[in-house]
Amino acid sequence: MNVAVVRFPGSNCDQDCVHALRAMGADADYLWHKEESLGAVDAVVLPGGFSYGDYLRCGAIARFSPVMRAVGEFAAEGGMVLGICNGFQILCEAGLLPGALVRNRDLHFICEFIRVRVERGDTPFTSRCDVGQVIEVPIAHGEGNYRADEATLREIGEHGQVLLRYCDADGAMTEAANPNGSIGNIAGICNRARNVFGLMPHPERAMEPRMGSADGSLLLGSLLDALALR
């Protein structure tokens, strides 16, 4: 399983992603943002960080990197694409996922462990999880407030595209459990074809108990399981 982790100027979670994927048995390596071809890869990961210094707004410049044309074509052909934090923002800016990520409700950068509830277990990114399962993963962002218009929210709801929602320890979607003000407590969504997934939490930073949680391995492991079946 060959997984490309795209490296943009300002990426700072690319090494974490490569390490986590390699630890789980994948052949993961870096792909520079100026590359126009993905090569022979089975999946692409857009990692967290601050691509292009978050100028204009998060992901707005990275969306025009040469590699993103190839990522878009790969996704259109059914290739698996995962966007984490800044990667989620880039996917939204590129139109590969609906909606947008804006400034956190309190306008502060947040770095802490949070809980999310798994809304679907029948996707390539959540197959190791049960519906309603609460997992603990860290976040680290200043613009993680998911926004979309009513029509988009209705559409992603009807097609089961919301995969993760912020929740408390009991799985309740409370305002207190929502760290950034995301509408509907949305923490992660996929496209209708379920081959593109973006989430604000960092699964690669929760791979074993000594990191504070091993729940991130459920998400990355689900992706690798899906690739193994292809």
C-alpha positions, -999 to +999 in steps of 0.1 A: +000+000+000+016+032-012+005+064+005+016+098-005+017+125+022+018+159+004+042+185+018+033+221+014+054+251+025+043+253+061+031+217+066+042+206+101+023+173+106+036+155+075+063+137+095+037+126+120+015+112+093+044+093+075+056+079+108+021+067+119+013+052+085+046+034+083+041+021+119+009+005+107+026-012+078+020+012+049+047+023+024+043+060+031+065+088+017+064+126+011+052+142-021+063+178-027+035+203-035+050+213-069+048+178-083+023+175-111+018+137-108+011+115-078+029+085-093+018+050-084-001+056-051-030+040-035-040+069-013-031+106-006-030+124+027-030+162+030-015+168+065-020+195+091+000+226+095-001+261+081+003+258+043+016+290+029+014+306+063-024+306+062-022+338+041-056+350+027-073+321+047-064+286+056-059+264+025-067+292+000-033+293-016-025+256-012-056+249-033-036+262-063-005+241-058+004+221-089-002+188-070-038+196-062-048+192-099-035+156-096-052+151-063-085+163-078-082+139-108-072+111-084-103+116-063-125+119-093-113+084-104-122+070-070-088+073-053-087+076-015-079+111-002-076+120+035-073+156+047-063+163+083-068+197+099-052+220+073-057+192+048-094+194+055-093+231+049-075+226+016-101+200+005-129+225+011-111+253-006-104+230-036-141+220-038-134+184-031-155+187+001-185+210+007-185+239+032-157+259+047-136+262+079-136+296+095-122+312+127-129+294+160-159+307+179-137+323+206-111+334+180-084+315+199-061+287+187-071+255+205-047+226+212-063+199+234-077+164+234-114+163+225-140+136+219-159+128+188-188+105+181-186+082+151-217+087+129-211+060+103-191+028+104-197+018+068-171+040+052-134+033+042-123+057+069-144+045+099-149+007+093-130-002+125-154+019+145-190+013+157-218+038+151-221+059+182-186+050+194-169+079+212-132+083+204-106+106+219-082+125+196-064+158+198-071+190+179-048+219+171-063+247+151-074+283+150-099+279+121-118+247+126-153+261+128-172+242+100-198+263+082-221+255+053-254+269+040-287+252+048-289+235+014-255+220+018-262+209+054-294+192+043-276+175+014-247+161+035-272+150+061-294+132+036-264+114+021-248+105+054-216+125+048-210+136+084-187+110+098-176+126+131-193+151+155-178+167+186-194+152+218-190+147+255-179+114+272-214+100+269-217+108+232-240+138+237-235+167+212-235+196+236-223+231+231-197+226+258-183+197+239-180+217+207-145+233+209-148+257+179-184+264+173-188+241+142-224+240+131-240+207+141-209+199+161-194+186+128-158+174+131-154+155+099-172+149+066-167+129+035-178+134-001-209+116-015-187+089-031-171+083+003-135+083-010-126+118+002-126+125+040-117+156+059-115+160+096-101+186+120-088+162+148-054+146+143-056+108+143-018+106+137-012+121+171-033+095+189-017+062+178-008+045+212-018+050+248+014+068+258+004+095+234-027+101+254-049+079+232-047+051+206-081+060+191-065+076+160-054+042+149-090+032+143-093+059+116-060+054+099-064+016+103-097+018+085-081+035+056-054+009+053-080-019+056-099-004+026-067-001+006-059-038+013-092-048-002-087-030-034 
